[in-house]
Amino acid sequence: MSDWLQRTGQGWKLKLGMAWIVAGILLLIVVIVAGASSVAGFVAAIAVSASGFVWTALAFRCPACRKRAVFLAMLHEPGHQWLPRIMSADRCPVCGDPAAPRT
């Protein structure tokens, strides 16, 4: 977990978001393996995963600039490099604020 996420108290959001996305993917696999060819099952599984992705993108805000740091990292980092970027960030990827340690 990155130092910046720990200092801002938002590390739990990344853990929850990743668990949510993985749960949606696992649900999709279960729907496929179970042979349930209903459109509703596929749509539900994709909706769970997509909502986890959207929540993860929008849940993080820098305490200093109030920008959605993960969303902006998703937009500007090539490929899937947003996750390693956020996981190793020692400051806000948008404004560079290091975030004061929480007391």
Buried (B, 14 or more C-beta within 10 A) or exposed (E): EBBBBEBBEBBEBBEBBBEBBEBBBEBBEEBEEEEEEEEEBBEBBBEBBEEBBBBBBEBBBBBBEEBBBBBBBBEEBEEEEBBEBBEEBEBBBBEEBBBEEEE
